[in-house]
């Protein structure tokens, strides 16, 4: 992974340096630029070119030669702008990280043992835990139903986007919702660009429904952080964060029940 990061950093640095002009807030480039820069630098490309972009969105930080150019309070992110087109763009929020001081809420774990045993990766396990424990319902206060896993589609002015799971829901007033869910486990981190794409997806594919994007991150075994978001003229902001710990039913004490009741009184 370290070797890949070094290769990827060299390629992405070369692209940024070639296209950046002083005081730029957006720096456009294309997928083919990855090939040109790799050939110029004598670097072997990965079989999946998209892994270079994915790496800097969710795993690795952009090289210091790029980050130091960002004005104070801003960070560079990579956004899609169409088919095989991207741009470095300045934003106030790039990565979404759980607040480690936030209070936890115990939830009796309803995940089937067979799911725990045979889930292939952290992301798949996380999505299953969200589904079987009705955590999207609990977190949003909306009755929700899973519509589709790993929805991949095309959105105008962005290109191809992918959402880990799509829920639809209805509240006590009859209002209907679409809830795209992004899930990250292991070393992968939630990125604000994913949430921007989810808002765009809702607008393009579900214009009649209320859009409520949700993101989930595994903090440690059976401790999950959930986030909801709003978008205004300033961009995407975190509107709510909750932490849920999945436990055996007998691990929820009478004291827990009393304390949780006080939260709603």
N, C-alpha and C positions, 0 to 999 in steps of 0.2 A: 504493500500500500504506500509506503514511504517513497519507493522508487517511482510509482505512478504519480504521486503528488508532485514530485520534482519535475517529472516530464510535463505534467499538465500545467504546472506553474510557469514553466519556461514558455509553453505555447501561448497561454492566456496573457502573459506579460507582453510577449511580442505583438499580439493582436492589439492590446490596449495602447501600447506605445506607438504603434503605427497609425492608429486612428484618432487618438486623443489630441485635442487642441486646448490651449489654456482657457480656463473658465467654462469648459463644456460641462453640462449637466447630464447629457446623454451621449453615449459613444456607440454608434451602430457598427455591427459586423455581421457576416454571414457564415453559415456552416462551412462553406468552402474555404474560408480564411483559416480554419483549423488545419486543413490539409496543407495550405500554402505555407503557414508558419512552421509546421512540423517538417516539411521538406526543406525549407530554408535552414532550419536548425539541425537537420540530420537526426530527427527524433522519430522513432517507430510509433505509429499511431495504434491505439487500441482497435480491436475489431468493431466495437461499438463506439462510434464517434461521440454519441450523445453522453457517454460516461464522463467526458471531460466537463461538459456543462453541468451534469447532475452532481458531480463531485463538489463543485464550487457553490452549488445551491444548498446542499444538504449535509456535506461531510466536512469539507476543508474551507479554511478562510482564504480569501483572495490574497495574492502575494503582497508583501509589505510595500513594494514599489508602487502598487495601485492604491492600497488603503491610505497611504500617507498623503495622497493628493486630495482626498475628500475633505471638504471644509469641516470645521468643528461642529459636532452634533449630527453629521450626516455620514452615511455609509454607502458604498457601491454594492449594487446587486445586479444580477444578470436576468433580464426580462425577455421573453419571446415577443417578437413583433410581427410574426407571420411565418409562412412555411419556410423553414431553414434560415430564419432571420432572427437576430437577437440585438440587444443593446445593453451596455453597462449603463446603469441609471442610479442617480443619487436618491436616497430615501432616509427617513429618520429612524426606521425600524426594519432590520433585515432578518434577524433570527428571533424566534419565539422560544423563550426559556421559562420553565416553571419557577415560581416564587417559592423557594424552599422554606419560607417562614409561614406559609399559608396553612391553616388548620386542615386536618384530614377528616373525612367522613367514612365510617365503616359501612360496607355493603356486604350482606351475606352472599358468598360466591355461589352463583348458579351455573358456572361453566362446567359442561360435562367432562368427566375425566378422560374420555376418549379424545376429545378435542385437545385437551392439554397434552396428551401423549403424542398425538400425531401431527400437530401444527408444524408446518415446515420452517417458519421463521417468526421473528418477533412481531413483524407487522401483521401477519396472518393471525397470530395468537391474540394480538391486541384487538383486531377487528371482531374476532369471535367473542372476546370478553365483553366488548361494548354491546354486542348484539344479545348474548344470552343473559346478561345482567340488566338489560333495558337501561343502560346508562345514558343513552341519548335522550330517552324519555325523561329520566330523572333530572338530568342536567338542564334540559330546555323547558320542562314543564308541559311538553306537548306529547300527545300520543303519536308515536312514530312507527313506520314500517320500512324495512329495508327494501329498496327498489332494485338496486343493481350494484354488484361489486365491480371495482376497477373499470369504471366508465371512461372510455377513451373516445373523444370526439374533437371536432374542429370548431373553433370560435373565431368570428371575424376579427381581423386586426391582431390576432394573437397566434393563430395556427392551432396545432394539435395540443390538447390539454388532457390530463388524466386525473381523475378523482378516485381515491381509494374505495369509497362507498357512497352511494346516494340513498338518503332516506326521504320519504314524504311523510307529512304529518298533518294533524288537525287539532285545533285547540277547543276549549269549551264554548267559544263563540262561533265555531264553525269555520274560522279562518284556516286556509290550507297553506302548508309550508313545503319548501324543498330545502333539505339539509345536506349539503355536501360535506363529507367527513374526510379529513386528512389524518393519517395515523403514522406515527414514527416510533420505532423501537431501536434498541442497541445504540450505536454511535451516531445514527442519522438524526439531524435536527430539523425542526419545523422552520420553514421559510415563509416570509411574508408574501413572496411572489405567488406561492401556491394559493394563498387565500385570495389574492387579487384575481387569479384565474378562476377561482370558484365563484366569485361574484359575477365575473363576466359570463361564465357558464350558465348560471341561474338566469341572467338577463337574456341570454340568447336562446336557451332551450326551454325555460320554464317562466316566461314573462308574467303569467297570471298568478304565480305563487309567491309567497313571502320568502325571501332568501335569508337563511340563517346558517352561514358556514360554521363548522365546528372543527377543531383540531384536537388530537389526542396524542399524548407523549407518555411512554413508559418511563417512570422515574426510578423505580426499582421493582423487584418482584412483587406483583399484585398491588403496586401503588401507581395510580394513573392520574395524570393531569389533563383536564379538559378545559378548552378555551372557546369562547364565542367572540364574534367580531361584528363591528359596524364599519360602514364606509361613508365618508362625507367628502367635501371638496378638498380636504387635506390628505385624504387617503384612508388606508385601513388602520383601525385602532382596536385594541383588545377591550371588549366591553365586560367580560366576566371570566373568572378563572376559578375552578373548583378541583379539589384533590379527593379521589376516592380510593380507599384501601379495601380490596376484596379479602374477606375473612371467612372462616368457618362460622356457621350460625351461632355456635356456643361461645364464640369470641366476642359477640356483641353483648355487652353487659347491661344490667338494669340502669347503671349510671349513664351509659352511653344513650340509652333510650330517653332518659329524663333530660339529658343535656341537649339532644337533638330536638326534643319537643319545645325547649325554651327558645330555640332559634326561630320558630315560626309564631311564637306568641307575641 
